[in-house]
């Protein structure tokens, strides 16, 4: 696999002796994985589909075969998604009485996961700025039987409902570098200028999200990219400019600590408690996640 020179150089610095293993893994298709939709089915009922458990999601499994065309998928008993995408809702861990905002919700995988964790109780505002993606979001909410979500379509930077939230998920739009296994074409649109544009947008989004969070509320920030400018750099901005604090993300799975510095810039205290998932860690897409509290 040929990576853009600047991305390649950055990853070599981040991974050191693990770089060859990372690159070898990126040349292989990721294992298909799925989450049992506990709003419609019990995990045990669909155990015959599972090859292996996903350690950070009790309802998540690597599958024995492709599942996108199965009756279980059609009926909304399962949701097919990369295993890394199951981590943010589990870390956000909403309760049945919470008010939750999913600020960039389409196509709805994480929203449906949040609804399942809440037992279809409480309230989720599922927002996405792209009207074209709302059709897919609504379809998935209906297919999986979600009854506690309200769909809105607003620019996430300017979204200002007349309420504050207990928990907010910001799975931010990004340069998509972490998707190179499943979608190698993502590399054709990757550039340093795109990283910079995404970083500027992400800082505005996380700033607005922080303003809508209740005192002692939790915000989970995630991306599917490797770029520190879009990951630790954005979290650093949230800490320094908006007063959020970083909390550890626990779990018995292989992960890399967040970078504490990059390009001679020292990041905020606690950045090592954020999480980097590289493809060779757990056979997933590349992913980044931070848990923040107000």
Secondary structure as GFF3:
##gff-version 3
##sequence-region A 1 294
A	DSSP	alpha_helix	5	15	.	.	.	ID=ss1
A	DSSP	three_ten_helix	16	18	.	.	.	ID=ss2
A	DSSP	alpha_helix	19	26	.	.	.	ID=ss3
A	DSSP	beta_strand	33	36	.	.	.	ID=ss4
A	DSSP	three_ten_helix	43	49	.	.	.	ID=ss5
A	DSSP	beta_strand	50	53	.	.	.	ID=ss6
A	DSSP	beta_strand	60	63	.	.	.	ID=ss7
A	DSSP	alpha_helix	71	74	.	.	.	ID=ss8
A	DSSP	beta_strand	78	80	.	.	.	ID=ss9
A	DSSP	three_ten_helix	83	86	.	.	.	ID=ss10
A	DSSP	alpha_helix	87	92	.	.	.	ID=ss11
A	DSSP	beta_strand	99	102	.	.	.	ID=ss12
A	DSSP	alpha_helix	109	117	.	.	.	ID=ss13
A	DSSP	beta_strand	123	127	.	.	.	ID=ss14
A	DSSP	alpha_helix	131	143	.	.	.	ID=ss15
A	DSSP	beta_strand	149	152	.	.	.	ID=ss16
A	DSSP	beta_strand	165	171	.	.	.	ID=ss17
A	DSSP	three_ten_helix	177	179	.	.	.	ID=ss18
A	DSSP	three_ten_helix	184	189	.	.	.	ID=ss19
A	DSSP	alpha_helix	192	211	.	.	.	ID=ss20
A	DSSP	beta_strand	213	223	.	.	.	ID=ss21
A	DSSP	alpha_helix	232	242	.	.	.	ID=ss22
A	DSSP	beta_strand	245	247	.	.	.	ID=ss23
A	DSSP	beta_strand	256	257	.	.	.	ID=ss24
A	DSSP	beta_strand	261	262	.	.	.	ID=ss25
A	DSSP	beta_strand	265	266	.	.	.	ID=ss26
A	DSSP	three_ten_helix	271	273	.	.	.	ID=ss27
A	DSSP	beta_strand	275	277	.	.	.	ID=ss28
A	DSSP	alpha_helix	279	282	.	.	.	ID=ss29
A	DSSP	beta_strand	287	293	.	.	.	ID=ss30
###
